Amino acid sequence: MERLTITKKLGILCGLFLTMGATLNFAPRTAQIERKEVEIAEMLPVKVEHYTAQLATGKYCSYEMDKVNYDILQPWGIVARTFIDGPDKYDVVVIASRKKESFHDPQVCLRAQGWELSNQRTDTIQTKTRGTVPVTLFDMAQGGDKRTAMYFLKTTQGYYADMSKLKWDMFKYKITHVGKDDEGAFVRIMPMGTLDVNQMKKFAGDWIDEAVKTSNNYY
């Protein structure tokens, strides 16, 4: 009897997957959204409270990523901006995309740059426009340089501290939107002039509030 029940459940599950496959194969396709890097850059803030982004001459970013980052992550664009207020600096990298390859844990690339990472943990930041936002904090060390950085992810479905729930939500979105991918961005914030974690969390909350304005509620 128990084996029959398990077989029945497996049959139902297989039927659901077959139905999903048929839906994706035969339903009218929803056009995928495509965006350009310059469009992403225009939606992102260049001022956050007392901080101002130091942009390269004639560029919309402070520095450009290597081609290998674009090849691996396959994003619409990568916008890196360094925000400065006196001695305090924050490096903000936004990787915008609709492909799951772009939404990633930054540990691999940071370790490749020589950083030792430890104590990864989830936390929250407070914003005026989005309420409480989940983030991931992690400690970084390279020689005598030690700091704590953060990252979070944003799609049309909300904010995520890491990839665990995001992958499932992106899968469900594709099913319910007839093959269309969800879109959003990976955001990494790294301190360069201050090591105060609470100060970084405040900057991150202010950055989100400003990004909500400059992106017309996209971020």
N, C-alpha and C positions, 0 to 999 in steps of 0.2 A: 504493500500500500504506500509506504514511504517512498519507494523507488518510483512508483507511478506518479506520485505527486511531484517529485523532482523532475521527472521527464516532462510532465505537463507544464511546469514552470519554464523549463528550457525551451519547450515548443512555443510558448507565449512570447518569450524573449526573442527567439529567432524570428517570429512573426513581426515583432515590432521593428527589428532591424531591417527586414525585407520591406516593410511599409515605408520606413524612412528612406531606404535606397530608391524605391519606386517614386517617392515624392520628389527627391532630388533629381532623378533622371528625366521625369516626364512633365513636371510642373514648369510653368513659364519662368525663365531665369530672370532674377532681379539684377539690374545692372550694378556691377561693383563700382564703388567710389574710388577714384584715383586722385591723389593730391601731389603737388610738387613741393620740393623743399622750401622754396621761397615763400609759398603760401603758408606753410607751417611756421616759418620764421616770423611772418607778419602777424601771426596770431599770438606770439609769445611776448611777454613783457621785457622792456629794456630798463625799466625803473621799478624798484620794489622798496617802498617806504624811502629810507635815506640812501639806499644802495642804487648804484647806476652800473649798467653793464659796460665794460670796457671792450668795445668792438674793434676788430682789425680794420684798417683803412679801406673804405669802399666795400666792406663786408657786413653781413647781418649776424656774424658770429665772432667770438673772441679768437677762436682757432678752428682749424678744420681737421676732421678725423681722416685717418689713412683709408685708402681704397679697400683694404682688406676688411675693415669694419662694415663697409657697405655690402661687400660680397657675402660676408657671413650672415649679417643680420637682415639683409634685403628690405630695408625700410624705404618709406617715401623720402625721408630726410633725417639728418642728424644735426641738431642745432646746439652748439656748445657756447655758453656765455658765462663770463666771469664777472660777478657783481662785487663792487667795491664800495666801502664806506670807511674812509680813513685806513686804519691798519687791518680792518676786518674784510675778508674776502670769502666768497662762496663760488665754487665752480658748479654750474648747473648744466647737465647734459640731457636733452630731450630727444628720444628716438621715436619718431612717429611712424605708424604703420597700420596695416590691416592683416599682416601675416604673423602667425604665431611664432615664427623664428625670431622676430624682433623683440618679443616680450621675453626677457631672459633674466637669469640671476647673474649679476655682474662679477661674481667671484672669479670665474674662469679668466676673463680678460684682465682683471686687476692682478691676479696672481702671475699672469704672463708678463706683467709690467714690473714684477719684482716685489709686490706687496705681500706681506703675510697677513692673512685675515683670520679673525677669531671672534667669538662671542656674538654670533649673529642672533638677533632676537627681534620679535615684533613689538611695536609700540604704537602710539597714536599722537597725532598733532591736532591742534584746535584751529579752526578757521571760522571766519565770519560768514562766508558764503556757502560752505559745504559741510559745516558742522565738524564732527570728529572724523578724521581721516586716518586709516590704518597705514603704517609704514614699517619698513624693516631697517633696523640699525645694525651696524657691524663695525668692529674695531679694525684699524689698519696700522701696520707697522712696516717701516723700511729704514734700516739703520737706526738712527736716533729719532726719526720722524714718526710720531705716533698721533693718530687722530681717530675720530669716530665719524662715519659717513652714513648716509641713508639712501634708500630708494623706495619707490612705490610705482604702481601701474594704474593707468586710467583708461577705461573704455566707455562706451556709451552706457554701459550698465553700472558704472560706478568706479570706486577706487579699491585697489587691492594692495595688501602688504607684500604678497609674493605670488608665485605661480600656482600654488596648490588649488585654489578655487577658480582662478582665472581661466585655466585650461578647460575646465568643465563648462563654465559659463560661455566661453567662446564656442564650444562644440554645440551647446544647446541653441545659441544664437543662430548658428549656421543652419541648424535643422528648422527652426521656427521661421527663418527668413529665406527659406528656399535656396540654400546654397550661398547666400551672401555672407561675407565675413564681417565681423565686428571690427571697429577701428578705435584707435586711441594712441597711447604713448607710454613708453617707459621713461621714468624721470629719476635721475641720480643727482644728489646734492652732496658735495664734498667741501668741507671747510678748508681754507687755505691760510687764513690769518688768525682764526680764533679756534680754541678747542672746547668752548663751552657748549655742551650738547643742548641745553635748554635754549640757548641763544640761537643755535642752528634750527631747532624745532620751530621757534618763533619765526625765523626767516622763511622756513618752508611753508608755514601757514600763510604768511604775508604773500609769498610767491604765488600760491594757489589762488588767493583772493584777487591778486592782480591779473593772473592768467585768465580767470573767469571773465574779467572785464575786457581784456584785450582780445580774447577769442570769442566774444559774444556767447558765453556759456558753454563753449566746446570743451574746455578743460575744467 
